Amino acid sequence: MKKFDMNFKKEDILKEVFIYTKIILTAFIISFAVNHYVIANAVVPTGSMESTIEPNDRIVINRLAYISEAPQRGDIISFWYPDNEEENFLKRVIGLPGETIEGKDGEIYINGELLDEGYIKEKSYEDFGPYEVPEASYFVMGDNRNNSHDSRYWEHKFVTKDKIVGKAIIKYYPNFETFSED
């Protein structure tokens, strides 16, 4: 039976420490890069997106979603709130650049045509607009229309493309769900 050699050389120990340090540092750098440039994790604090996203749901936001394409109607986006850019909001894109949006009698109209919205919790009968969405800007609303502080009420009504953090793609807690375009 062979005996286990307990005589380690100082150089061997330092070599092992260096290897493990390099692995841990590489993992940290990759994690940092992914979390700051590729995805963002968020806990939803309010009920403005009920029943699509509930308070305290955890979601993943794809920061790279709009590098080569523009946001589409129905996308759920994370963005810096136009009236206070220290706050991050999550809403659904309703109006696209160049469109005229108006709310009347509980319905949303885009360029005079009724918008089909199967995702809203309940209608809001508060009229608004008409507003013309500027270039490179978006009109956003929460799915819970009666409990959403959104473009209808802001001083600066539109989210500009450069203030969009990314597109919500997955809800992973408490239930897993992907967000489809409506």
HELIX and SHEET records of a PDB file:
HELIX    1   1 LYS A   10  ALA A   33  1                                  24    
HELIX    2   2 VAL A   34  VAL A   38  3                                   5    
HELIX    3   3 ARG A  145  ASN A  147  5                                   3    
HELIX    4   4 LYS A  161  LYS A  163  5                                   3    
SHEET    1   A 7 ILE A  39  VAL A  43  0                                        
SHEET    2   A 7 ARG A  58  ASN A  62 -1                                        
SHEET    3   A 7 ILE A 164  TYR A 173 -1                                        
SHEET    4   A 7 ILE A  76  TRP A  80 -1                                        
SHEET    5   A 7 ASN A  88  GLY A  95 -1                                        
SHEET    6   A 7 SER A 137  MET A 141 -1                                        
SHEET    7   A 7 VAL A 159  THR A 160 -1                                        
SHEET    1   B 4 ILE A  39  VAL A  43  0                                        
SHEET    2   B 4 ARG A  58  ASN A  62 -1                                        
SHEET    3   B 4 ILE A 164  TYR A 173 -1                                        
SHEET    4   B 4 GLU A 177  THR A 178 -1                                        
SHEET    1   C 4 GLU A 113  LEU A 114  0                                        
SHEET    2   C 4 GLU A 107  ILE A 110 -1                                        
SHEET    3   C 4 THR A 100  LYS A 104 -1                                        
SHEET    4   C 4 PHE A 128  GLU A 132 -1                                        
END                                                                             
